Amino acid sequence: MSKFYAGSSGSESDSDVSIQETQNKAQTAQQFYDSSSDDDNVKRKVVSEKEKRFGELKGNVQKLNNSVKINDYGKCLDDFNDLTKNIDKAKKSIGRGG
């Protein structure tokens, strides 16, 4: 007879195994719930879309300047392309909301 058709030869019954699996899942889920409760006291900063886009543009310009300073022109080209994409996004958001 094949080992797949043989009965369970372990000392634990099927109900004990299912109870242990359920408890393990509950413990894992509880870990995720407990970690989020620590962040309840943190205040969130609300930033308008215009300020967010301006911050992105400023960061892109700084990265572009750094690539020019170290003479990494391949990275400079990538940073320039990112800057132009973000300029287009900023135009759209400023055009909508002013």
N, C-alpha and C positions, 0 to 999 in steps of 0.2 A: 504494500500500500504506500502511496506517496505521502511525503511529509505534509503536504498541503491539506490532505483530507484527514489527517490524524487530529484527534481532539487536543485541547490545550493541555500541555503536560506541566505547565508552571503551577506554582503554589497559589498564585493570585487568581481570583475569579475575574470574569469579564466586567462585572459591576465595579470591582475595586479599581480596575484599570481605568474605566470611564470616569470614576470619581476623581482619581488622581489627575487625569487630563483636564478635567473641568477646573480643578483647583489651580493647576499650573496656568491655565488661561486667565483665570480671575486674578492671580498674582501679577501676571504680566500686564494686564489691563490696568490694574491699580497703580502700577509704577508710573504709567503715563498720566493718569489723573492727578496723582500727587505732585508731579513736577510742575504742572500748570498752576497749582494753587499758590506757589511762591511768588508768582508774577502779578498777583492781584494788586499789590500796593504800588506798582510802577505806573507813573503817569505817562501817557502817550502824547507826543507832540504832533499837532496837526499842522501840516504844511500845505499851502495852496499849490496848485499845479504850476502856476507861473514861477513860484520860488523854487519848486522842485526842478523844473526845466533849466532855470538859471544856474542852479547848483551843478547839474549835470554838465552844462556847457563850460562852466568854470573848471570843473575837474578834467574835462577833455582838453581844454587849452593848457592846463598845467602838465598833463601827460605829453602833449605835443611839444611843449617847450623843453621838457626833460629829454625827449628823444632827440631833439635837435642839438641839445648841449652835449650829449654823448656820441653824436654823429652816427646814430643808428637810423639810417634813412628808410630801411624797410619797415621798421616799427613806426617811423614818422608818417609814412604813407598810410598805414593802417589807422593811426590815430587821427589823421586828417579826414579819412573816410568816415570814421565814427563821428567826428565833429560835424561834418556836413549832414549826416543823417539826423543827428540831434538838433541841428539848426532847423531842418525841415519840420521835425516834430514840434519844436518850440514855436515856429511860425503858425502852425495849425492851432496850437492851444492858445496862443496869444490872440490870434484872429477870431477865435470863437468867443473867448471870455474877456479879452482885453486885459 
